[in-house]
Amino acid sequence: MSIDVNNESGFPVEGLKEAELSELARFVLDSLHVHPAAELAILLVDVPTMTDLHVRWMDEPGPTDVLSFPMDELRPGSANALSGPGTLGDIVLCPEVAAQQARAAGHSQVDELLLLTTHGILHLLGFDHAEPEEEREMFTLQRQLLLTFLASQGA
């Protein structure tokens, strides 16, 4: 599985090792039976870059925390049949927005970035939260994956 993580934000993320984002992504993709030849890119950007992307792609003002850009529209596989190989897509994170959200939620910036990474991967795999039932399904899975990953890391 190819997972590239690049931090172009210039914003300090205390306690975050880029390898941790990669390990989380690998855990989530393995848990959802995504083909080992799948490719994923995770990019951390500054507020002006995220604002530009948010306006350009979502037609919404200001920065956001995470954006997902699917490529080959891969979907989760099953224990009996992996998804097809291909390019999953890109996740773009904004550490500065994540830091603000983390403070408001009462947890660390690293925890927020891990949550947003999980959220972004689920979007790349076709999950959404536009409708209440979809939101319940996505957020339940998101919580389960993240808590299981953190438990496996001894966090």
C-alpha positions in Angstrom: 0.0 0.0 0.0 1.4 3.4 -1.0 0.7 6.2 1.5 2.4 9.5 1.0 2.3 12.1 3.7 3.6 15.6 3.0 3.4 18.5 5.5 3.5 21.8 3.5 1.6 23.7 6.2 4.4 25.3 8.0 2.2 25.1 11.1 3.8 23.3 14.1 2.0 20.1 15.1 3.4 19.2 18.5 3.7 15.5 19.0 2.7 14.5 15.5 4.9 12.1 13.6 4.0 12.0 9.9 4.5 8.2 10.2 1.5 8.1 12.6 -0.8 9.4 9.9 0.5 6.8 7.5 0.1 4.0 10.1 -3.5 5.1 10.8 -4.3 5.2 7.1 -2.8 1.8 6.6 -4.9 0.5 9.6 -8.1 2.0 8.3 -7.6 0.7 4.7 -6.6 -2.8 6.0 -9.7 -2.8 8.3 -11.9 -1.9 5.3 -10.3 -4.6 3.1 -8.8 -2.1 0.6 -6.4 -3.7 -1.9 -2.8 -3.6 -0.8 -1.9 -1.9 -4.1 -4.1 1.1 -3.4 -2.5 4.5 -3.3 -3.3 7.4 -1.0 -1.8 10.9 -0.5 -2.2 13.0 2.6 -1.3 16.6 2.4 -1.2 19.1 5.2 -1.6 22.7 4.1 -1.8 26.2 5.4 -4.9 28.3 5.9 -4.6 30.3 2.6 -4.2 27.1 0.6 -7.1 25.3 2.3 -9.3 28.4 1.9 -8.5 28.4 -1.8 -9.3 24.7 -2.2 -12.5 25.1 -0.1 -13.8 27.9 -2.3 -12.7 26.3 -5.6 -14.0 22.8 -5.0 -16.8 23.2 -2.5 -17.9 26.8 -3.4 -17.8 27.6 0.4 -16.0 30.5 2.0 -13.1 30.3 4.4 -10.9 27.4 5.3 -12.1 24.0 6.4 -10.5 21.2 8.3 -10.3 18.4 5.7 -11.1 17.9 2.1 -11.1 14.5 0.2 -10.5 14.2 -3.5 -11.4 10.6 -4.7 -9.7 9.3 -7.8 -10.7 5.8 -8.8 -13.8 5.7 -6.6 -12.7 2.6 -4.7 -15.1 1.1 -2.2 -14.5 -1.0 0.8 -14.0 -4.7 0.2 -14.9 -7.6 2.5 -13.0 -10.3 4.3 -13.7 -12.6 1.3 -13.0 -10.1 -1.5 -10.6 -7.1 -1.4 -11.5 -3.9 -3.2 -9.8 -3.5 -6.5 -6.4 -1.9 -6.7 -6.1 1.7 -7.8 -5.6 5.3 -6.6 -7.8 6.0 -3.6 -7.2 9.8 -3.9 -6.0 12.7 -1.8 -6.8 13.9 1.7 -6.0 17.6 2.4 -5.7 18.6 6.1 -5.3 22.0 7.6 -3.4 21.7 10.9 -4.3 25.3 12.0 -8.0 24.7 11.7 -7.6 21.3 13.4 -5.8 23.0 16.3 -8.7 25.4 16.8 -11.2 22.6 16.7 -9.1 20.5 19.1 -9.1 23.3 21.6 -12.9 23.7 21.3 -13.3 19.9 21.7 -10.9 19.6 24.6 -8.4 17.2 23.0 -5.0 17.4 21.3 -4.3 18.6 17.9 -2.8 15.2 17.0 -6.1 13.5 18.1 -8.0 15.9 15.9 -5.7 15.2 12.9 -6.1 11.5 13.4 -9.9 11.9 13.5 -9.9 14.1 10.3 -7.6 11.6 8.5 -10.0 8.8 9.3 -12.9 11.0 8.2 -11.2 11.8 5.0 -10.5 8.2 4.1 -14.1 7.2 4.7 -15.1 10.0 2.3 -12.7 8.6 -0.3 -14.3 5.2 0.1 -17.8 6.6 -0.6 -19.1 7.3 2.9 -21.0 10.5 3.4 -23.0 12.3 6.1 -25.5 14.3 4.2 -28.5 12.3 5.5 -29.0 11.3 9.2 -28.7 7.6 8.5 -25.5 8.0 6.5 -24.1 10.3 9.3 -24.8 7.6 11.9 -23.2 4.9 9.8 -20.1 7.0 8.9 -19.5 8.5 12.4 -20.0 5.1 14.1 -17.5 3.5 11.8 -15.1 6.5 12.1 -15.2 6.3 15.9 -14.8 2.5 15.9 -11.8 2.6 13.6 -10.1 5.4 15.4 -10.6 3.9 18.9 -9.3 0.5 17.7 -6.3 2.1 16.1 -5.5 4.1 19.2 -5.9 1.0 21.4 -3.5 -0.9 19.2 -0.9 1.9 19.6 -1.2 1.8 23.4 -2.6 5.3 23.5 
